[in-house]
Amino acid sequence: MDSFYVFVYKEALEVLKNFRECVEQNKKKDPKKDYDLKNLREDLRKDIIKEIIKNTTISPTCETHENNKEVYNFDFENKRRTANAVLGEIREGYTKLGYKVIDLKFKTKKNFIVGTRQGPLYLVFEVGLSWDPILDLPFIPGSSLKGAIRSYMLDLCRTKEEKDTTVEEKKDEIKKCVENVVSLFGVPTRDEEIARLAGYESSIVSEEGSEGLAIFSDAYPIDFSDTYGLLTPDIITPHYYKGGEVVDNEFNAQPTPITFLTVAPEVTFRSIIAVSGEGEKYVKELSEMFFGNSNSYSLVPFILFAFTMGIGAKTSRGYGEFDLADFEIKGVSENKARRSALGVKKLEE
């Protein structure tokens, strides 16, 4: 099977090489002529999109091109099986180490994109996509998942500011809520908003940040539909730019559509979340604070809330919404646990 990651780099370097050779040859004929990569890059985008559309079906084509151009078979179907097996190993590893493990599967409702300034696709499309060069699949970094869910849980803490209680009661509730969230998820550096909510005197406010007690694996696609495939093209059109500069007058604007690749709808991702024994205490306290009870499923409703709000880039444009496809919770002293407690079914409805 071929690597899509290598294919993009290879094609981009080939275009750049040919462009430079062309410029050197033609500069001798017409030194004043200006050359740019715009048209060549647009042709490259079209070629890559054609290959993606052809290769993201469940049964990759083996047809040959009329011009004898090299035929690529990215075989994403087999690669998603490999990713699923790797995540299974991660799950077993954390279970044996004594963590409570949430095996999470969630499906894209619309187009999804994360890592817009990363990866080989950024060089070609000007809009990147987080891509694993080893498994050769798009992925959601565990840090992005963890950060998004922490952010939305802090939003829930802020809702206590609207509660009909005294100022001191509000402060105490918000402080306790924020301290639990930060103790569970950690925080990268000193955060002014966290310091404001928890109080600057709080023990969780520090210059160094904290590690947290929950571990999120990277999320990989383990299934995708025949209808949409794994990746799909999309278009963004910056209107108020001309020659890379912002213009303040619509008459001077030159709208230029930019085609880029996104993860398609109905792609199922899988991620493994591991919570230490100490971390479970904070999960239960947060569940008690918001739902009035606590059990093994306590973290799942918060994750559902984050999925509803959107994860990744361009969430304000409707990207990044997910449905919870399935989850399983496993701990040292328990077998399989399913979605019967805490009214999770009602939350999904």
N, C-alpha and C positions, 0 to 999 in steps of 0.2 A: 504494500500500500504506500501511497505517496503522502508526504507531509505538506499540509496546507501552509504551515508556518514558513517552511523552506521555500515553497513555491512563490509566495508573495515577495520574499526578499530577493529571490532569484530573478523574478520578472522585473522588479523595481530596479535592481542593479543593471540589468540588461538594457532597460530603457535609458537609464542615466548614462551608461557607457555609449550607447548609440547617439544620444543627444550631444554629448561632448565631442564625439568624432565628427558629427554633422556640423557643429558650430565651428570647429577648427578648420574644416575644409571650406566652409562658406565664408568665413571671416576674411579669408584671403581674397575672395572674389568681391565681397561687399563689406568692408570693415565697419561701415556706419550702421549696418542693419542690426536690429535688436532681436535676440532670440529668447524664448522662454519655454518652460516645460508644460504650460497649461494644456495644450492640445494633446501632447503625448501622454500626460498623466490621465487625462479624461479617457483616452483610448485604453490605457492600462486598467482603469477602473472597470470599464465595460468588459474587458477580457476576464478579469477576476470574477466579476458578478456572473458571467456566463458559466464559468467553471463551477462556481458555488451552486448555482441553480441545477446544473447537471449532476453534481455530486452529492447533494443533500437528500436525494431520494433514498428510500430504504434499500433499493437494489441499484447500485451505481452502474451507469452505462459503460459498456466496453467498446463503443463505436469508435471508428477511426475517422480522423478529419480528412477532407478531400485534399488539403494541401500537405498532408503527411506531418502535420504538427504533432508534437508529443501529446499523448493522451494521459490525463491524470485521473487517478482513482484514489480519492482521499479516504474512502471507506469509513465515514463517521459512525456507521452502525457498529462496526467492530470496536472502534475507539471508545464509544460510550459504554460498551460492555466492560472494557478494561478499566475505565474510570469507576464503574459501579463496583468492580471487584476490589479495587484499591480502597474505596470508601468502606467496604465491608471489613477489610483488614484493619483500618483505622478504628472502626467501631469495636472490633474484638479486642484490640490493644487497650483502649481506654476502659473497657468493661473489666478486663483482667487486672488493671491497675487500681480498681476500686472506685472509679467515677460512676456517677449516675449519667447514663448516656441517652440523649434524645436523637433518634434517627429520623431526620426530617426530609420529607419530599414535598416540593412545591412547584407549581406549574405557572408559567407566564400567561397572563391574560392578554397582553398586547405585546408590541415590540419592546425589547429590553436592551439596555446598553450600560456598561460600566467600564471605567478606565478609558475615558475619551481622549486622553493624551498619552496613551501607552501602546506598546506593541507595534508590530510591523504594519498593521493596517493604518496607523496614524501617518506613516510616511507617505502612503499612497492616497488615502481618502480624506486626510486632514481631520478626521474624526476616528479615534482609536477604539479598541475593544480589548479588554484583558484577555490574553491568550496564553495558554500553557504550552510551551514549546516541546515538552516531553510527551504529554498525553495528546497533544495536538488538538485541543478543544478550547472553546471559550470557557471562562470560569468566573465565579464571583469570589474575590479574595475573602478569606475568613474575617480579616480585619474590617472589611466593608460591611459585612453582615453584622458583626458584633457592634460596630460603631453606629449603624443605623438603628438597631434595636435598642441600644443604650440611649440614643438620642430621643427616640419615641417614648421610652419609659420615663425619661426626664420631663418630656412634655406632659405625661400623665401626672407627674409630681407637681407641675406648675398649675394644674387644674385645681389644686387644693387652695390656691390663692383666691379662688372665686367662692370658696366654701363659706357658708353663713356661720362663722365662728368669730371669736375675738381675735385680735391681731396676734396676741401671744400664742394662742392655740394654733393658729395658722402657721406661724413661724416654726413651732415645735414639730408639727406634722410634716411640713415641707422639708425641714432639716433631716428628720428621721428617714423620710422617703428617699431623698437625694443620697444620704449616707449609705443606705442599703443598695441603691443602684450602683454607686461608685465602688462600693466594696465588692459587689458581684462582678461588674464588668471592667473595673479599673478606669483610669483616665490617663491619656498620654502625657499631658503637661498641665501646668497650672491653668485652670479655666476660670475666667472671670464670672461667667454665668453660674457655674457650679458654686463658686465662692459666694456669690450673691444669694443664691437660694439656700445653701447650707449654713451660711454665716462664715465670715473670714476667720473666726476663731475655731472653726471645726477642724477636727484631726485629719479629715480627708483632703483638706486643702494643702497642697505642697508644691514646691518647684519641680520636684523630680517626677511627679505623677505616681501611678500605682499600676500593678499588673492585673489584678482581678482574679476571680476564682472560677470563671467560666471560659472554656476553650471552644472556639469555633473553627472547624476545618474549612478549607476552601470548598465551594459548592461547584459541582460539575454536572453537565447535562447527562442524564442516564436514559432518556427517552425523548422522542420527538415524533410529530405526526407526519403522515404521508402528504397531507394537504399543504402544510407550510414548510416542512423540512426543518433543518437546524438554524440556518441563517437566511435572512431576507434583506433586500436592499431598501433603503429609505432615502428621503431627500430633505435637506435643509437649505433654505435660501436666505443668506444674509442680504438684506435690502440696502442698508445705509453705509455701504463701503464702496470706495473707488480706489483701485490701485493699492489696496491694503490699508487705506486711511479712512477714518470715519468722516462722513459728510453730514452737514446739518440741513441740507436742502434736498428734497425728493427729486428735483429736476437734475441734480448732479449724481444721483444714485445709479448704480449699475447692478441690479439684482443678478447674482450668479448662482444658479442651483449647484449644490454640492451633493453628490451621491455617496452614500456610505453604507456599511453593513451593520446590521443589528441581529441580535438573537430573535428568532421568530416567535410568534404566539404558539401556545400549546407545547412548549418545551419543558420537560420535567427535570428540575435540578434536585440534587441530593446533597445534604450537608450533615455532618455529625457534630453534635454539641455535647461537650462533657462538662459536668458540674461536680466539683469536689464536695466532700461531705460538709465542710465548713460553708461552702457556697449555698448548699441546700437550705441552710438556716435563713439566709437572706431572701432566697426565692420564696420561702414560706411566709416570711414576714411581709413581703410585698404583696403576696396573694391575700393574706389576711387583711392588709390595709385597704385593698381595692375591691376584693370579692367577699370578704367576711369568712373565708375558710382557706385551708391550705392542704395540698396533697402532691402527689408525684407529677400532676399535670400543670402545676402552677405557672410554669414559664411559657406554656403554649399559647394562652390567650394574649400575652404581651407580644409574642411573635406574630400572631394573627393581626394584631393592631398595626404592627410595622408593615406587614405585607399589604394591608389595605391602603396605607398611606403611600406606599411606593418605595422601592430601593434602587439605588444606582443613579445614573445621570438622567436629566431632563424629566424628573417626576412631575414637575409643574405642567408638562406638555402631555401627560398621560402615560409616559413610559414607566416601566418597573413595577407594575401591579401584579401581584401573584395570588393564586388560590392555593390553600393548603391541600395537597393531594393525599397525604397520609403521614402518620408519624407513629413511632414506636418508642417506648421508654423501657430501658433495661438497667437494673442495678445489681449490686452484688447479691442481695438477699431476695431478689424477686425474679420471676421469669418474665414473660412478655406482658406488657400493659397496653391497653388500647384506649380508644377515645370515648369512654363512657362517662368519665367523671367531669365535674366542674361545668357541665352544660356546654361542652365544646361544640357539639353538634348544633346547638342553638346559635352559638356565636358564628358558626360558618354559614348558617342560613341567613 
